[in-house]
Amino acid sequence: MFLTLLLQAQPDNNPMQYVMLLGFVAVMYFFMIRPQQKRAADAKKLRESLSKGSQVVTIGGLHGRIVELSEDKVTLEVDKGTRLTFDRTAIARQAGTPAAKSAPETAA
């Protein structure tokens, strides 16, 4: 019965359907795709700007100071004499950035 109703229905070539489809694609782009591209570009820019002595945080939450850099690896000193080697892509942020200071300070 449902198939009979579908076959009897007249095709509706309403241009508003196309406008709605384009609007949906635009919303998807501006709310999902574009912000992800921006985050990826910011992360790449951060990794390219790393230098020796910078305080950084890895994606796993490990804090350390950069002591050696190569094209694809970073060696962090996490404590006196304790050095760990990570991929450069494992660096999430620098420790002195505003994201690290987001907690409001209380006056005593």
Phi and psi in degrees as a GROMACS rama.xvg file:
@    title "Ramachandran Plot"
@    xaxis  label "Phi"
@    yaxis  label "Psi"
@TYPE xy
-63.4031  -38.6023  PHE-2
-63.2445  -37.7894  LEU-3
-63.8295  -40.6165  THR-4
-65.2836  -40.0361  LEU-5
-65.5661  -38.6874  LEU-6
-70.2592  -29.2161  LEU-7
-82.3259  -18.6276  GLN-8
-69.3045  138.752  ALA-9
-82.0154  137.922  GLN-10
-66.9207  132.958  PRO-11
-108.202  107.404  ASP-12
-94.3111  60.1838  ASN-13
-78.8765  124.333  ASN-14
-65.8002  -17.037  PRO-15
-65.8893  -29.2  MET-16
-61.9547  -41.8486  GLN-17
-68.9137  -37.2645  TYR-18
-63.9347  -42.4883  VAL-19
-64.2247  -40.719  MET-20
-63.5761  -45.5563  LEU-21
-63.192  -38.9082  LEU-22
-63.1723  -41.0873  GLY-23
-63.6739  -42.5849  PHE-24
-63.9314  -40.5995  VAL-25
-64.744  -42.1638  ALA-26
-63.2423  -43.7174  VAL-27
-59.2309  -43.1294  MET-28
-64.0405  -50.3596  TYR-29
-74.3847  -24.722  PHE-30
-101.576  -17.2891  PHE-31
-122.575  -52.1441  MET-32
-77.4778  -48.8208  ILE-33
-61.7797  -45.9071  ARG-34
-62.1517  -35.6445  PRO-35
-66.2349  -40.2303  GLN-36
-64.1114  -38.8494  GLN-37
-66.4973  -42.5263  LYS-38
-62.2084  -40.7242  ARG-39
-65.2473  -40.7784  ALA-40
-66.4287  -39.7287  ALA-41
-64.2787  -40.7107  ASP-42
-65.1382  -40.7532  ALA-43
-64.6455  -41.3033  LYS-44
-63.4378  -40.3299  LYS-45
-62.1379  -47.0526  LEU-46
-64.2687  -31.9781  ARG-47
-75.2311  -24.1567  GLU-48
-94.4199  6.68958  SER-49
-66.2479  145.523  LEU-50
-144.186  162.657  SER-51
-61.1015  139.85  LYS-52
91.3135  -9.40127  GLY-53
-72.488  140.468  SER-54
-88.5468  124.816  GLN-55
-132.329  165.976  VAL-56
-125.645  132.77  VAL-57
-83.4641  172.587  THR-58
-67.4872  -18.4835  ILE-59
-87.9857  -4.73167  GLY-60
95.2819  7.68776  GLY-61
-80.714  128.304  LEU-62
-97.2349  140.325  HIS-63
-167.972  174.684  GLY-64
-113.031  134.538  ARG-65
-72.8385  126.77  ILE-66
-114.497  -24.5274  VAL-67
-143.048  144.196  GLU-68
-131.762  140.342  LEU-69
-133.711  -174.012  SER-70
-63.2519  -37.1271  GLU-71
-123.719  -1.97071  ASP-72
-129.939  152.823  LYS-73
-133.066  133.057  VAL-74
-106.879  124.113  THR-75
-108.273  142.602  LEU-76
-101.026  113.867  GLU-77
-97.663  -19.297  VAL-78
-157.136  168.974  ASP-79
-59.2611  117.879  LYS-80
81.7755  -5.04786  GLY-81
-102.998  111.812  THR-82
-119.88  135.396  ARG-83
-125.092  140.977  LEU-84
-105.423  131.789  THR-85
-128.419  159.653  PHE-86
-67.6613  150.249  ASP-87
-62.5501  -28.8581  ARG-88
-71.936  -11.1438  THR-89
-81.3998  -6.48047  ALA-90
-81.0326  121.664  ILE-91
-91.3423  -43.386  ALA-92
-163.45  166.912  ARG-93
-86.962  145.102  GLN-94
-71.2153  -24.228  ALA-95
-93.0484  13.328  GLY-96
-81.9172  162.934  THR-97
-58.2009  -27.4703  PRO-98
-63.3324  -30.4314  ALA-99
-79.2496  -21.6477  ALA-100
-104.9  31.2823  LYS-101
-76.5391  -16.8498  SER-102
-73.8882  131.29  ALA-103
-70.131  140.924  PRO-104
-85.143  141.241  GLU-105
-103.709  138.029  THR-106
-86.2605  136.667  ALA-107
